[in-house]
């Protein structure tokens, strides 16, 4: 297990939210941990986050509003594909 996955596992076991801390009004633009792991092609971390309940269909949040530009708009799937990962 990589150090990143070990640290994520530790945080999740201690109650961290697999979706991160996306809340209305906090940031202008937010991506979930799953979206970032998928974009980076970190298969091990993607699997860990999915096993802990991360939503692969959650879209990017912009100014506290979740935008769904199309099916899979800025979801983890779209970000992975954009960065050349399958």
N, CA, C and O atoms as a GROMACS GRO file, in nm:
protein
  344
    1UNK      N    1   0.086  -0.118   0.000
    1UNK     CA    2   0.000   0.000   0.000
    1UNK      C    3   0.091   0.124   0.000
    1UNK      O    4   0.186   0.134   0.078
    2UNK      N    5   0.059   0.217  -0.088
    2UNK     CA    6   0.137   0.340  -0.097
    2UNK      C    7   0.115   0.428   0.026
    2UNK      O    8   0.017   0.411   0.099
    3UNK      N    9   0.205   0.521   0.047
    3UNK     CA   10   0.193   0.613   0.161
    3UNK      C   11   0.064   0.694   0.152
    3UNK      O   12  -0.003   0.715   0.253
    4UNK      N   13   0.029   0.741   0.030
    4UNK     CA   14  -0.094   0.818   0.013
    4UNK      C   15  -0.216   0.736   0.056
    4UNK      O   16  -0.303   0.785   0.128
    5UNK      N   17  -0.222   0.613   0.012
    5UNK     CA   18  -0.335   0.527   0.048
    5UNK      C   19  -0.337   0.497   0.196
    5UNK      O   20  -0.443   0.494   0.258
    6UNK      N   21  -0.221   0.475   0.252
    6UNK     CA   22  -0.213   0.450   0.396
    6UNK      C   23  -0.268   0.569   0.475
    6UNK      O   24  -0.346   0.552   0.569
    7UNK      N   25  -0.228   0.689   0.435
    7UNK     CA   26  -0.275   0.810   0.505
    7UNK      C   27  -0.425   0.830   0.485
    7UNK      O   28  -0.496   0.866   0.580
    8UNK      N   29  -0.474   0.808   0.363
    8UNK     CA   30  -0.618   0.819   0.339
    8UNK      C   31  -0.694   0.716   0.421
    8UNK      O   32  -0.798   0.747   0.480
    9UNK      N   33  -0.644   0.593   0.426
    9UNK     CA   34  -0.708   0.487   0.504
    9UNK      C   35  -0.716   0.528   0.650
    9UNK      O   36  -0.820   0.510   0.715
   10UNK      N   37  -0.608   0.581   0.702
   10UNK     CA   38  -0.603   0.626   0.841
   10UNK      C   39  -0.706   0.736   0.867
   10UNK      O   40  -0.779   0.732   0.966
   11UNK      N   41  -0.712   0.834   0.779
   11UNK     CA   42  -0.808   0.943   0.795
   11UNK      C   43  -0.952   0.894   0.786
   11UNK      O   44  -1.038   0.935   0.864
   12UNK      N   45  -0.979   0.806   0.691
   12UNK     CA   46  -1.114   0.752   0.675
   12UNK      C   47  -1.156   0.669   0.795
   12UNK      O   48  -1.271   0.674   0.837
   13UNK      N   49  -1.063   0.592   0.850
   13UNK     CA   50  -1.094   0.513   0.970
   13UNK      C   51  -1.122   0.600   1.091
   13UNK      O   52  -1.190   0.558   1.184
   14UNK      N   53  -1.069   0.722   1.089
   14UNK     CA   54  -1.088   0.813   1.201
   14UNK      C   55  -1.205   0.909   1.177
   14UNK      O   56  -1.223   1.006   1.251
   15UNK      N   57  -1.285   0.880   1.073
   15UNK     CA   58  -1.408   0.956   1.053
   15UNK      C   59  -1.408   1.060   0.943
   15UNK      O   60  -1.507   1.131   0.927
   16UNK      N   61  -1.301   1.071   0.867
   16UNK     CA   62  -1.300   1.168   0.757
   16UNK      C   63  -1.404   1.127   0.653
   16UNK      O   64  -1.432   1.008   0.635
   17UNK      N   65  -1.461   1.224   0.585
   17UNK     CA   66  -1.561   1.201   0.483
   17UNK      C   67  -1.493   1.166   0.350
   17UNK      O   68  -1.403   1.238   0.307
   18UNK      N   69  -1.533   1.058   0.287
   18UNK     CA   70  -1.474   1.016   0.160
   18UNK      C   71  -1.497   1.119   0.050
   18UNK      O   72  -1.426   1.119  -0.050
   19UNK      N   73  -1.596   1.206   0.067
   19UNK     CA   74  -1.625   1.310  -0.032
   19UNK      C   75  -1.544   1.438  -0.006
   19UNK      O   76  -1.556   1.534  -0.083
   20UNK      N   77  -1.465   1.441   0.097
   20UNK     CA   78  -1.391   1.562   0.131
   20UNK      C   79  -1.479   1.655   0.212
   20UNK      O   80  -1.569   1.611   0.283
   21UNK      N   81  -1.453   1.784   0.202
   21UNK     CA   82  -1.528   1.880   0.282
   21UNK      C   83  -1.594   1.986   0.195
   21UNK      O   84  -1.588   2.105   0.226
   22UNK      N   85  -1.655   1.944   0.087
   22UNK     CA   86  -1.721   2.038  -0.004
   22UNK      C   87  -1.848   2.088   0.062
   22UNK      O   88  -1.942   2.011   0.086
   23UNK      N   89  -1.852   2.218   0.091
   23UNK     CA   90  -1.970   2.280   0.151
   23UNK      C   91  -1.998   2.411   0.080
   23UNK      O   92  -1.906   2.476   0.030
   24UNK      N   93  -2.122   2.448   0.075
   24UNK     CA   94  -2.161   2.572   0.008
   24UNK      C   95  -2.089   2.691   0.070
   24UNK      O   96  -2.087   2.708   0.192
   25UNK      N   97  -2.031   2.773  -0.016
   25UNK     CA   98  -1.971   2.898   0.028
   25UNK      C   99  -1.826   2.889   0.074
   25UNK      O  100  -1.764   2.993   0.096
   26UNK      N  101  -1.770   2.768   0.090
   26UNK     CA  102  -1.632   2.758   0.138
   26UNK      C  103  -1.530   2.793   0.032
   26UNK      O  104  -1.440   2.873   0.056
   27UNK      N  105  -1.543   2.735  -0.085
   27UNK     CA  106  -1.448   2.757  -0.194
   27UNK      C  107  -1.526   2.794  -0.320
   27UNK      O  108  -1.645   2.765  -0.332
   28UNK      N  109  -1.456   2.859  -0.412
   28UNK     CA  110  -1.520   2.891  -0.539
   28UNK      C  111  -1.526   2.770  -0.631
   28UNK      O  112  -1.613   2.762  -0.717
   29UNK      N  113  -1.433   2.676  -0.613
   29UNK     CA  114  -1.425   2.562  -0.703
   29UNK      C  115  -1.366   2.447  -0.624
   29UNK      O  116  -1.256   2.460  -0.570
   30UNK      N  117  -1.435   2.336  -0.617
   30UNK     CA  118  -1.387   2.223  -0.539
   30UNK      C  119  -1.403   2.092  -0.614
   30UNK      O  120  -1.502   2.070  -0.684
   31UNK      N  121  -1.304   2.006  -0.598
   31UNK     CA  122  -1.312   1.871  -0.651
   31UNK      C  123  -1.301   1.776  -0.533
   31UNK      O  124  -1.236   1.806  -0.433
   32UNK      N  125  -1.365   1.661  -0.545
   32UNK     CA  126  -1.361   1.563  -0.438
   32UNK      C  127  -1.228   1.486  -0.443
   32UNK      O  128  -1.160   1.487  -0.546
   33UNK      N  129  -1.192   1.420  -0.334
   33UNK     CA  130  -1.071   1.337  -0.335
   33UNK      C  131  -1.076   1.232  -0.447
   33UNK      O  132  -0.974   1.203  -0.509
   34UNK      N  133  -1.195   1.176  -0.473
   34UNK     CA  134  -1.207   1.075  -0.579
   34UNK      C  135  -1.178   1.136  -0.715
   34UNK      O  136  -1.111   1.075  -0.797
   35UNK      N  137  -1.229   1.255  -0.740
   35UNK     CA  138  -1.203   1.321  -0.868
   35UNK      C  139  -1.054   1.346  -0.887
   35UNK      O  140  -1.001   1.324  -0.996
   36UNK      N  141  -0.986   1.390  -0.782
   36UNK     CA  142  -0.843   1.418  -0.791
   36UNK      C  143  -0.762   1.290  -0.810
   36UNK      O  144  -0.667   1.288  -0.889
   37UNK      N  145  -0.799   1.183  -0.740
   37UNK     CA  146  -0.729   1.055  -0.754
   37UNK      C  147  -0.751   0.998  -0.895
   37UNK      O  148  -0.658   0.944  -0.954
   38UNK      N  149  -0.872   1.010  -0.948
   38UNK     CA  150  -0.902   0.961  -1.082
   38UNK      C  151  -0.824   1.040  -1.187
   38UNK      O  152  -0.770   0.982  -1.281
   39UNK      N  153  -0.818   1.172  -1.171
   39UNK     CA  154  -0.744   1.256  -1.265
   39UNK      C  155  -0.594   1.222  -1.263
   39UNK      O  156  -0.528   1.230  -1.366
   40UNK      N  157  -0.542   1.186  -1.146
   40UNK     CA  158  -0.401   1.151  -1.133
   40UNK      C  159  -0.372   1.008  -1.176
   40UNK      O  160  -0.256   0.969  -1.189
   41UNK      N  161  -0.477   0.929  -1.198
   41UNK     CA  162  -0.458   0.790  -1.237
   41UNK      C  163  -0.414   0.700  -1.123
   41UNK      O  164  -0.351   0.597  -1.145
   42UNK      N  165  -0.447   0.740  -1.000
   42UNK     CA  166  -0.408   0.662  -0.883
   42UNK      C  167  -0.514   0.555  -0.856
   42UNK      O  168  -0.606   0.575  -0.777
   43UNK      N  169  -0.500   0.443  -0.925
   43UNK     CA  170  -0.598   0.335  -0.919
   43UNK      C  171  -0.618   0.284  -0.776
   43UNK      O  172  -0.732   0.258  -0.735
   44UNK      N  173  -0.511   0.269  -0.703
   44UNK     CA  174  -0.519   0.217  -0.565
   44UNK      C  175  -0.604   0.310  -0.477
   44UNK      O  176  -0.688   0.263  -0.401
   45UNK      N  177  -0.582   0.438  -0.489
   45UNK     CA  178  -0.657   0.535  -0.409
   45UNK      C  179  -0.802   0.543  -0.455
   45UNK      O  180  -0.893   0.556  -0.373
   46UNK      N  181  -0.825   0.536  -0.586
   46UNK     CA  182  -0.962   0.535  -0.639
   46UNK      C  183  -1.038   0.418  -0.580
   46UNK      O  184  -1.152   0.434  -0.534
   47UNK      N  185  -0.978   0.299  -0.581
   47UNK     CA  186  -1.043   0.180  -0.525
   47UNK      C  187  -1.074   0.196  -0.377
   47UNK      O  188  -1.181   0.158  -0.331
   48UNK      N  189  -0.980   0.253  -0.302
   48UNK     CA  190  -1.000   0.275  -0.159
   48UNK      C  191  -1.117   0.369  -0.135
   48UNK      O  192  -1.205   0.339  -0.054
   49UNK      N  193  -1.119   0.481  -0.206
   49UNK     CA  194  -1.226   0.580  -0.187
   49UNK      C  195  -1.363   0.523  -0.226
   49UNK      O  196  -1.463   0.549  -0.159
   50UNK      N  197  -1.367   0.447  -0.335
   50UNK     CA  198  -1.494   0.385  -0.375
   50UNK      C  199  -1.541   0.285  -0.270
   50UNK      O  200  -1.660   0.275  -0.242
   51UNK      N  201  -1.447   0.209  -0.213
   51UNK     CA  202  -1.485   0.111  -0.110
   51UNK      C  203  -1.536   0.178   0.017
   51UNK      O  204  -1.606   0.115   0.096
   52UNK      N  205  -1.501   0.305   0.036
   52UNK     CA  206  -1.545   0.380   0.154
   52UNK      C  207  -1.666   0.468   0.125
   52UNK      O  208  -1.704   0.550   0.208
   53UNK      N  209  -1.726   0.450   0.006
   53UNK     CA  210  -1.851   0.519  -0.023
   53UNK      C  211  -1.843   0.646  -0.105
   53UNK      O  212  -1.943   0.717  -0.117
   54UNK      N  213  -1.727   0.677  -0.162
   54UNK     CA  214  -1.718   0.797  -0.246
   54UNK      C  215  -1.808   0.781  -0.368
   54UNK      O  216  -1.818   0.672  -0.425
   55UNK      N  217  -1.873   0.889  -0.407
   55UNK     CA  218  -1.969   0.887  -0.518
   55UNK      C  219  -1.898   0.918  -0.650
   55UNK      O  220  -1.854   1.031  -0.670
   56UNK      N  221  -1.886   0.820  -0.740
   56UNK     CA  222  -1.817   0.846  -0.867
   56UNK      C  223  -1.895   0.938  -0.961
   56UNK      O  224  -1.839   0.988  -1.058
   57UNK      N  225  -2.022   0.960  -0.932
   57UNK     CA  226  -2.105   1.045  -1.017
   57UNK      C  227  -2.114   1.189  -0.967
   57UNK      O  228  -2.174   1.273  -1.034
   58UNK      N  229  -2.055   1.218  -0.851
   58UNK     CA  230  -2.060   1.355  -0.799
   58UNK      C  231  -1.981   1.445  -0.892
   58UNK      O  232  -1.869   1.413  -0.932
   59UNK      N  233  -2.040   1.557  -0.925
   59UNK     CA  234  -1.977   1.652  -1.015
   59UNK      C  235  -1.902   1.759  -0.938
   59UNK      O  236  -1.920   1.776  -0.817
   60UNK      N  237  -1.817   1.831  -1.009
   60UNK     CA  238  -1.742   1.941  -0.951
   60UNK      C  239  -1.837   2.045  -0.893
   60UNK      O  240  -1.944   2.070  -0.948
   61UNK      N  241  -1.798   2.104  -0.782
   61UNK     CA  242  -1.878   2.207  -0.716
   61UNK      C  243  -1.816   2.343  -0.746
   61UNK      O  244  -1.696   2.363  -0.726
   62UNK      N  245  -1.898   2.435  -0.795
   62UNK     CA  246  -1.853   2.570  -0.828
   62UNK      C  247  -1.939   2.670  -0.752
   62UNK      O  248  -2.061   2.675  -0.772
   63UNK      N  249  -1.878   2.748  -0.667
   63UNK     CA  250  -1.948   2.847  -0.584
   63UNK      C  251  -2.064   2.787  -0.505
   63UNK      O  252  -2.170   2.848  -0.492
   64UNK      N  253  -2.041   2.667  -0.451
   64UNK     CA  254  -2.139   2.605  -0.365
   64UNK      C  255  -2.255   2.539  -0.436
   64UNK      O  256  -2.349   2.491  -0.372
   65UNK      N  257  -2.250   2.536  -0.570
   65UNK     CA  258  -2.357   2.475  -0.647
   65UNK      C  259  -2.298   2.362  -0.730
   65UNK      O  260  -2.197   2.382  -0.799
   66UNK      N  261  -2.356   2.246  -0.725
   66UNK     CA  262  -2.308   2.133  -0.804
   66UNK      C  263  -2.363   2.146  -0.946
   66UNK      O  264  -2.484   2.151  -0.966
   67UNK      N  265  -2.274   2.151  -1.042
   67UNK     CA  266  -2.313   2.162  -1.182
   67UNK      C  267  -2.306   2.027  -1.249
   67UNK      O  268  -2.208   1.955  -1.234
   68UNK      N  269  -2.409   1.992  -1.321
   68UNK     CA  270  -2.411   1.870  -1.400
   68UNK      C  271  -2.422   1.912  -1.545
   68UNK      O  272  -2.533   1.926  -1.598
   69UNK      N  273  -2.308   1.932  -1.610
   69UNK     CA  274  -2.308   1.983  -1.747
   69UNK      C  275  -2.364   1.882  -1.846
   69UNK      O  276  -2.428   1.920  -1.944
   70UNK      N  277  -2.342   1.757  -1.821
   70UNK     CA  278  -2.398   1.649  -1.902
   70UNK      C  279  -2.378   1.523  -1.820
   70UNK      O  280  -2.323   1.530  -1.710
   71UNK      N  281  -2.420   1.411  -1.869
   71UNK     CA  282  -2.398   1.289  -1.792
   71UNK      C  283  -2.249   1.269  -1.773
   71UNK      O  284  -2.175   1.248  -1.869
   72UNK      N  285  -2.203   1.277  -1.649
   72UNK     CA  286  -2.062   1.262  -1.620
   72UNK      C  287  -1.980   1.387  -1.642
   72UNK      O  288  -1.858   1.379  -1.651
   73UNK      N  289  -2.045   1.503  -1.652
   73UNK     CA  290  -1.979   1.630  -1.681
   73UNK      C  291  -1.839   1.645  -1.626
   73UNK      O  292  -1.742   1.630  -1.701
   74UNK      N  293  -1.825   1.673  -1.501
   74UNK     CA  294  -1.694   1.684  -1.438
   74UNK      C  295  -1.683   1.580  -1.327
   74UNK      O  296  -1.625   1.606  -1.222
   75UNK      N  297  -1.740   1.463  -1.350
   75UNK     CA  298  -1.734   1.356  -1.252
   75UNK      C  299  -1.594   1.295  -1.253
   75UNK      O  300  -1.510   1.333  -1.334
   76UNK      N  301  -1.570   1.201  -1.163
   76UNK     CA  302  -1.442   1.130  -1.158
   76UNK      C  303  -1.413   1.062  -1.292
   76UNK      O  304  -1.298   1.057  -1.336
   77UNK      N  305  -1.518   1.010  -1.357
   77UNK     CA  306  -1.501   0.944  -1.487
   77UNK      C  307  -1.447   1.042  -1.592
   77UNK      O  308  -1.353   1.012  -1.665
   78UNK      N  309  -1.509   1.159  -1.598
   78UNK     CA  310  -1.469   1.260  -1.697
   78UNK      C  311  -1.328   1.309  -1.671
   78UNK      O  312  -1.250   1.327  -1.765
   79UNK      N  313  -1.294   1.332  -1.546
   79UNK     CA  314  -1.159   1.380  -1.516
   79UNK      C  315  -1.054   1.276  -1.547
   79UNK      O  316  -0.946   1.309  -1.596
   80UNK      N  317  -1.083   1.150  -1.520
   80UNK     CA  318  -0.989   1.043  -1.554
   80UNK      C  319  -0.968   1.037  -1.705
   80UNK      O  320  -0.855   1.027  -1.751
   81UNK      N  321  -1.077   1.042  -1.780
   81UNK     CA  322  -1.068   1.036  -1.926
   81UNK      C  323  -0.994   1.156  -1.983
   81UNK      O  324  -0.914   1.142  -2.076
   82UNK      N  325  -1.019   1.274  -1.927
   82UNK     CA  326  -0.953   1.396  -1.973
   82UNK      C  327  -0.801   1.386  -1.958
   82UNK      O  328  -0.726   1.443  -2.037
   83UNK      N  329  -0.757   1.315  -1.856
   83UNK     CA  330  -0.614   1.301  -1.829
   83UNK      C  331  -0.557   1.172  -1.888
   83UNK      O  332  -0.444   1.133  -1.856
   84UNK      N  333  -0.634   1.106  -1.974
   84UNK     CA  334  -0.585   0.989  -2.046
   84UNK      C  335  -0.589   0.859  -1.970
   84UNK      O  336  -0.521   0.764  -2.009
   85UNK      N  337  -0.666   0.850  -1.863
   85UNK     CA  338  -0.676   0.727  -1.784
   85UNK      C  339  -0.805   0.655  -1.819
   85UNK      O  340  -0.907   0.718  -1.846
   86UNK      N  341  -0.800   0.522  -1.817
   86UNK     CA  342  -0.921   0.444  -1.847
   86UNK      C  343  -0.970   0.371  -1.727
   86UNK      O  344  -1.070   0.301  -1.734
   0.00000   0.00000   0.00000
